[in-house]
Amino acid sequence: MNSIIRTFLFHTGVVLLGIFMVYPILWAISSSVKPEPEIFQNASSLLPSSFRWDNYVKGWAGFGNFHFGLFFQNSLIVTSAIVVGTLVSSSLVAFGFARLQFKLRKLLFALLLMAIMLPAQVTLIPQYILFHKLDWVNTFLPLIVPAFVGGTPFFIFLLIQFIRGIPKELDESAVIDGCSTFGVFWHMILPLMAPALATVAIFSFYWSWDDFLGPLIYLNQTKLFTVSLGLRMFADPSSMSQWGPLFAMSVLSIVPQLLVFLFFQKYLVQGLATTGLKG
């Protein structure tokens, strides 16, 4: 009987916690179809008195000559490039740390671990000065290029741990068959890294799509704005904010992330499980 009660309490707690976590999303969806005065006057209710689908029409129309589809396009360009760059650079760097012996290897690995613990805000000003001198400000390059020259230290560390779990005998057999160092990486290690690479790609997509600080610092022209900056334009402290269109476009901005999760959920779970076991 005690085990039944514990099981009941456990599942009840999980359900309540799930409702607590999902409630903000449900509130945003509800607010996206509410009349604007009702959004905060009747904030506790998830059911609107009337459905205002024109919030989506107004939100998608954007501002002036810039419709919200342009912001989605910019975000897709930046996010896709970052994901590709992260996969290429992180996998190569991780292979070098996990399999190759070279001078200062331990020191560089220690610096990699320090980079993981270092807040991004610490390097923000030096990076801005560098990109400003390169005349890259107000372009997508400051957002994309860093992904191709090392990516995110956390992703490199994750892939290093995964590669270390792959038997070195596979590398030796490939070398005996005539493979070069890059051939070992391309033909042996890379195919076995698929679950971990899928995990890196999904998290890289999420973090890049949600990024607000990077575009805010480097992008000044409205035609270059990403979704996060486009949403900010609906909220104007100096005048009246358009809350209905803001919530409507916020809901649409979640759709790409939701689709990525639904289609690649099994790869995400598999990648996290195998990385944890091999680590």
C-alpha positions as CSV (number, residue, x, y, z in Angstrom):
1,M,0.0,0.0,0.0
2,N,2.8,2.4,0.8
3,S,4.4,1.8,-2.6
4,I,1.1,2.6,-4.3
5,I,0.8,5.9,-2.3
6,R,4.4,6.8,-3.1
7,T,3.8,6.1,-6.8
8,F,0.6,8.1,-6.8
9,L,2.2,11.1,-5.1
10,F,5.2,10.9,-7.5
11,H,3.1,10.9,-10.6
12,T,0.8,13.7,-9.2
13,G,3.9,15.8,-8.5
14,V,5.2,15.2,-12.0
15,V,1.9,16.2,-13.5
16,L,1.7,19.4,-11.4
17,L,5.3,20.3,-12.3
18,G,4.5,19.7,-16.0
19,I,1.5,22.0,-15.8
20,F,3.6,24.6,-14.0
21,M,6.2,24.5,-16.8
22,V,3.7,24.5,-19.6
23,Y,1.5,27.3,-18.2
24,P,3.6,30.2,-19.5
25,I,3.4,28.8,-23.1
26,L,-0.3,28.2,-22.8
27,W,-0.7,31.8,-21.5
28,A,1.3,33.2,-24.5
29,I,-0.8,31.2,-26.9
30,S,-4.0,32.4,-25.3
31,S,-2.8,36.0,-25.2
32,S,-2.0,35.8,-28.9
33,V,-5.7,35.5,-29.8
34,K,-7.1,37.8,-27.0
35,P,-8.3,41.4,-27.6
36,E,-5.5,43.6,-26.5
37,P,-7.2,45.3,-23.5
38,E,-8.0,41.8,-22.1
39,I,-4.5,40.4,-22.1
40,F,-3.5,41.9,-18.8
41,Q,-6.9,42.8,-17.4
42,N,-8.0,39.1,-17.5
43,A,-4.5,37.6,-17.2
44,S,-5.5,34.7,-15.0
45,S,-7.9,33.2,-17.6
46,L,-6.6,31.2,-20.5
47,L,-9.9,31.5,-22.5
48,P,-10.4,34.7,-24.4
49,S,-13.8,36.4,-24.6
50,S,-13.4,36.5,-28.4
51,F,-10.7,35.2,-30.7
52,R,-8.7,37.9,-32.4
53,W,-6.9,36.2,-35.2
54,D,-6.0,39.6,-36.7
55,N,-3.2,39.7,-34.1
56,Y,-1.3,37.2,-36.3
57,V,-2.1,39.3,-39.4
58,K,-0.9,42.5,-37.8
59,G,2.2,40.8,-36.4
60,W,3.2,39.2,-39.7
61,A,2.8,42.6,-41.5
62,G,5.7,43.8,-39.4
63,F,6.8,47.5,-39.5
64,G,6.8,49.6,-42.7
65,N,8.4,47.7,-45.5
66,F,9.8,45.0,-43.2
67,H,7.3,42.1,-42.7
68,F,8.0,39.5,-40.0
69,G,8.8,36.9,-42.6
70,L,12.1,38.8,-43.2
71,F,13.1,38.3,-39.6
72,F,12.3,34.6,-39.8
73,Q,14.5,34.4,-43.0
74,N,17.4,36.2,-41.3
75,S,17.1,33.9,-38.3
76,L,17.1,30.8,-40.5
77,I,20.2,32.0,-42.4
78,V,22.2,32.8,-39.2
79,T,21.1,29.8,-37.3
80,S,21.7,27.3,-40.2
81,A,25.2,28.7,-40.8
82,I,26.0,28.6,-37.0
83,V,24.8,24.9,-36.8
84,V,26.9,23.9,-39.8
85,G,30.0,25.8,-38.5
86,T,29.6,24.3,-35.1
87,L,29.4,20.8,-36.4
88,V,32.4,21.2,-38.6
89,S,34.7,23.0,-36.2
90,S,33.7,21.2,-33.0
91,S,34.1,17.7,-34.5
92,L,37.6,18.5,-35.9
93,V,38.8,20.1,-32.7
94,A,37.4,17.3,-30.6
95,F,39.1,14.7,-32.8
96,G,42.4,16.5,-32.4
97,F,42.1,16.6,-28.6
98,A,40.8,13.0,-28.3
99,R,43.1,11.2,-30.7
100,L,46.2,13.3,-31.6
101,Q,49.3,13.9,-29.6
102,F,50.9,17.3,-30.0
103,K,52.8,19.9,-28.0
104,L,50.9,22.0,-25.4
105,R,47.9,19.6,-25.7
106,K,47.2,19.5,-22.0
107,L,47.6,23.3,-21.7
108,L,45.2,23.9,-24.5
109,F,42.7,21.4,-23.1
110,A,42.9,23.2,-19.7
111,L,42.2,26.5,-21.6
112,L,39.2,24.9,-23.2
113,L,37.8,23.9,-19.8
114,M,38.4,27.5,-18.6
115,A,36.6,28.8,-21.6
116,I,33.6,26.7,-20.7
117,M,33.5,28.3,-17.2
118,L,34.2,31.8,-18.5
119,P,31.1,34.0,-18.8
120,A,30.4,35.2,-22.3
121,Q,30.1,38.8,-21.2
122,V,33.8,38.8,-20.3
123,T,34.9,38.5,-23.9
124,L,32.1,40.6,-25.3
125,I,34.0,43.9,-25.5
126,P,37.2,42.5,-27.0
127,Q,35.2,40.6,-29.6
128,Y,33.2,43.8,-30.5
129,I,36.5,45.7,-30.9
130,L,37.9,43.0,-33.1
131,F,34.8,42.8,-35.3
132,H,34.6,46.6,-35.5
133,K,38.2,46.8,-36.7
134,L,37.4,44.1,-39.3
135,D,34.4,46.2,-40.4
136,W,32.0,43.3,-39.7
137,V,29.6,45.2,-37.5
138,N,26.1,45.4,-39.0
139,T,26.6,42.1,-40.9
140,F,25.9,38.5,-40.0
141,L,29.6,37.7,-39.9
142,P,30.2,38.3,-36.2
143,L,27.4,35.9,-35.4
144,I,28.4,33.2,-37.9
145,V,32.2,33.2,-38.3
146,P,33.0,32.3,-34.6
147,A,31.1,29.0,-35.1
148,F,33.5,28.1,-37.9
149,V,36.7,28.7,-35.9
150,G,36.1,26.6,-32.8
151,G,32.4,26.7,-32.1
152,T,31.2,26.4,-28.5
153,P,33.7,25.0,-26.0
154,F,31.0,23.0,-24.3
155,F,30.2,21.2,-27.6
156,I,33.9,20.4,-28.1
157,F,34.1,18.9,-24.6
158,L,31.0,16.8,-25.2
159,L,32.4,15.4,-28.5
160,I,35.8,14.8,-26.9
161,Q,34.2,12.6,-24.3
162,F,32.2,10.8,-26.9
163,I,35.3,10.1,-29.1
164,R,37.2,8.8,-26.1
165,G,34.6,6.1,-25.8
166,I,35.3,4.8,-29.3
167,P,37.9,2.0,-29.3
168,K,41.3,3.1,-30.6
169,E,41.7,-0.3,-32.3
170,L,39.3,1.0,-35.0
171,D,41.8,3.8,-35.7
172,E,44.7,1.4,-35.9
173,S,42.9,-0.9,-38.3
174,A,42.1,2.1,-40.5
175,V,45.7,3.1,-40.6
176,I,46.8,-0.4,-41.5
177,D,44.3,-0.2,-44.4
178,G,46.1,3.0,-45.6
179,C,43.9,5.7,-44.1
180,S,45.5,9.1,-43.3
181,T,44.8,10.9,-40.1
182,F,42.0,12.8,-41.8
183,G,40.8,9.6,-43.4
184,V,40.5,8.0,-39.9
185,F,38.4,11.0,-38.8
186,W,36.2,11.0,-42.0
187,H,35.7,7.3,-42.5
188,M,35.8,5.9,-39.0
189,I,35.2,8.4,-36.3
190,L,32.7,10.8,-37.9
191,P,30.0,8.1,-38.8
192,L,30.2,6.8,-35.2
193,M,29.7,10.3,-33.9
194,A,26.3,10.7,-35.5
195,P,24.3,10.6,-32.2
196,A,26.5,13.1,-30.5
197,L,26.6,15.4,-33.5
198,A,22.8,15.3,-33.6
199,T,22.7,16.5,-30.0
200,V,25.2,19.3,-30.8
201,A,23.1,20.3,-33.8
202,I,19.9,20.5,-31.9
203,F,21.3,22.5,-29.0
204,S,23.2,24.8,-31.3
205,F,19.9,25.5,-33.2
206,Y,18.1,26.2,-30.0
207,W,20.7,28.5,-28.6
208,S,21.3,30.4,-31.9
209,W,17.6,30.8,-32.6
210,D,16.9,32.2,-29.1
211,D,20.0,34.5,-29.1
212,F,19.1,38.1,-28.4
213,L,22.4,39.7,-27.1
214,G,24.5,38.9,-30.2
215,P,22.1,40.3,-32.8
216,L,21.4,43.3,-30.5
217,I,25.0,44.2,-30.4
218,Y,26.1,43.6,-33.9
219,L,23.0,44.3,-36.0
220,N,21.8,47.9,-36.5
221,Q,19.7,47.9,-39.7
222,T,16.1,46.7,-39.5
223,K,16.5,44.6,-42.7
224,L,19.1,42.4,-40.8
225,F,17.1,41.9,-37.6
226,T,16.5,38.3,-36.4
227,V,13.3,37.1,-34.8
228,S,14.4,38.1,-31.3
229,L,15.0,41.7,-32.4
230,G,11.8,41.7,-34.4
231,L,9.8,40.8,-31.3
232,R,11.5,43.6,-29.4
233,M,10.1,46.1,-31.9
234,F,6.5,45.4,-30.8
235,A,7.3,46.6,-27.2
236,D,8.0,50.4,-27.2
237,P,8.4,51.9,-23.7
238,S,8.0,55.5,-25.1
239,S,4.6,54.8,-26.8
240,M,1.9,52.1,-26.9
241,S,3.2,48.5,-27.2
242,Q,1.4,46.1,-29.5
243,W,1.0,43.2,-27.1
244,G,-1.4,41.1,-29.2
245,P,0.9,41.0,-32.3
246,L,3.9,40.5,-30.0
247,F,2.4,37.3,-28.4
248,A,1.2,36.1,-31.8
249,M,4.7,36.3,-33.3
250,S,6.2,34.9,-30.1
251,V,4.0,31.8,-30.6
252,L,5.1,31.5,-34.3
253,S,8.8,31.9,-33.2
254,I,8.4,28.7,-31.1
255,V,7.2,26.6,-34.1
256,P,10.7,26.0,-35.7
257,Q,12.1,24.8,-32.3
258,L,9.1,22.6,-31.7
259,L,9.4,21.0,-35.1
260,V,13.1,20.4,-34.6
261,F,12.3,18.7,-31.3
262,L,9.5,16.6,-32.6
263,F,11.5,15.3,-35.6
264,F,14.8,14.8,-33.9
265,Q,13.7,13.9,-30.4
266,K,15.0,10.3,-30.7
267,Y,18.4,11.5,-31.9
268,L,18.6,13.9,-29.0
269,V,17.8,11.3,-26.4
270,Q,20.1,8.8,-28.0
271,G,22.9,11.3,-28.2
272,L,22.6,12.3,-24.6
273,A,22.3,8.7,-23.4
274,T,25.3,7.4,-25.4
275,T,27.4,10.4,-24.5
276,G,26.7,10.0,-20.9
277,L,27.5,6.3,-21.0
278,K,30.7,6.7,-23.0
279,G,31.8,9.7,-20.9
